[in-house]
Amino acid sequence: MWALFMIKNAKKQRPVNLDLTTMRFPVTAIASILHRVSGVITFVAVGILLWLLGQSLSSPEGFLVASAIMSSFFVKFIMWGILTALAYHVVVGIRHIMMDTGMLEETLIAGKRSAMISFVITVVLSLLAGVLVW
């Protein structure tokens, strides 16, 4: 009986407004959410990239097919997006490892600063990936 009272009490204490569009996330939360999103993108991209690699290594004709696929602007744009997601995932992953090992302080100010630095590094790496792809 006591457990039922606790469950009813717990339900009353939950927040009412869970509309994510009205909430303003701090930069640290945005960095963390984007890290998860970039991980999913990278996971899906591995299948695409392995297929393309297999196609290019299958035969000389397969290499020509893979080369023709890669010459499309749309495919180059997707490849640039994959490389950008991978770069972001690696940069923010290193940030998380540095925080976990104590190399970065786990304060709000240090978290904000390291998240902003991660964004800047990712933009630079994204521009370099664009040069590499095109």
C-alpha positions in Angstrom: 0.0 0.0 0.0 2.8 2.4 0.9 4.4 1.7 -2.5 1.3 2.8 -4.3 1.3 6.0 -2.4 4.9 6.6 -3.4 4.1 5.9 -7.1 1.2 8.4 -7.1 3.4 11.0 -5.4 6.2 10.5 -7.9 3.9 11.0 -10.8 2.7 14.3 -9.4 6.3 15.6 -9.2 7.1 15.0 -12.8 7.5 18.1 -15.1 4.4 19.1 -17.1 6.1 20.7 -20.1 8.3 18.4 -22.1 8.2 20.3 -25.4 11.8 20.2 -26.4 11.3 23.1 -28.8 10.6 25.5 -26.0 13.6 24.5 -23.9 17.0 26.2 -24.3 19.8 23.7 -24.0 23.2 24.8 -22.8 26.1 24.3 -25.2 27.3 21.3 -23.2 24.0 19.5 -23.8 24.1 20.4 -27.5 27.6 19.0 -27.8 26.6 15.8 -26.1 23.4 15.3 -28.2 25.4 16.0 -31.4 28.0 13.5 -30.3 25.4 10.8 -30.1 23.9 11.8 -33.5 27.3 11.8 -35.1 27.9 8.3 -33.7 24.7 7.1 -35.4 25.6 8.8 -38.7 29.1 7.2 -38.5 27.7 3.8 -37.8 25.4 3.9 -40.8 28.1 5.4 -43.0 30.4 2.4 -42.3 28.1 0.2 -44.2 28.0 2.6 -47.2 31.7 3.0 -47.2 32.4 -0.7 -46.9 30.1 -1.3 -49.9 31.9 1.3 -51.9 35.3 -0.1 -51.0 34.1 -3.6 -51.9 32.8 -2.4 -55.2 36.1 -0.6 -56.0 38.2 -3.7 -55.1 36.1 -6.3 -56.8 37.4 -5.8 -60.3 38.7 -3.1 -62.7 35.1 -2.6 -63.8 34.0 -2.3 -60.2 36.6 0.4 -59.6 35.2 2.3 -62.6 31.7 2.0 -61.2 32.8 3.2 -57.8 34.8 6.0 -59.4 31.7 7.0 -61.4 29.6 7.0 -58.2 32.1 9.2 -56.5 32.1 11.8 -59.3 28.5 12.9 -58.5 28.1 16.2 -56.6 25.4 14.6 -54.4 27.7 11.7 -53.4 30.6 14.1 -52.8 28.3 16.1 -50.5 27.2 13.0 -48.6 30.9 11.9 -48.3 31.7 15.4 -46.9 28.9 15.0 -44.4 30.1 11.6 -43.3 33.7 12.9 -42.9 32.3 15.9 -40.9 30.3 13.6 -38.6 33.3 11.4 -38.1 35.5 14.4 -37.3 33.0 15.7 -34.8 32.6 12.3 -33.2 36.3 11.9 -32.8 36.9 15.4 -31.5 34.1 15.3 -28.9 35.1 11.7 -28.0 38.6 12.9 -27.2 37.0 15.7 -25.1 35.0 13.2 -23.2 38.0 11.0 -22.6 40.0 14.0 -21.4 37.2 14.8 -18.9 36.9 11.2 -17.8 40.7 11.0 -17.1 40.8 14.3 -15.2 42.8 16.2 -17.8 39.9 18.6 -18.1 38.0 20.0 -15.2 34.4 19.0 -14.8 33.1 22.4 -14.1 30.5 24.3 -16.1 32.9 26.9 -17.4 35.5 24.3 -18.5 32.7 22.3 -20.1 31.4 25.3 -22.0 34.9 26.2 -23.1 35.8 22.7 -24.2 32.5 22.3 -26.1 33.1 25.6 -28.0 36.7 24.6 -28.8 35.4 21.2 -30.1 33.0 23.1 -32.4 35.8 25.3 -33.8 38.1 22.3 -34.3 35.3 20.5 -36.1 34.6 23.4 -38.4 38.3 23.5 -39.4 38.3 19.7 -40.0 35.1 20.0 -41.9 36.6 22.6 -44.2 39.7 20.4 -44.7 37.4 17.5 -45.5 35.6 19.6 -48.1 38.9 20.4 -49.7 39.8 16.7 -49.7 36.5 15.6 -51.2 36.4 18.3 -53.9 
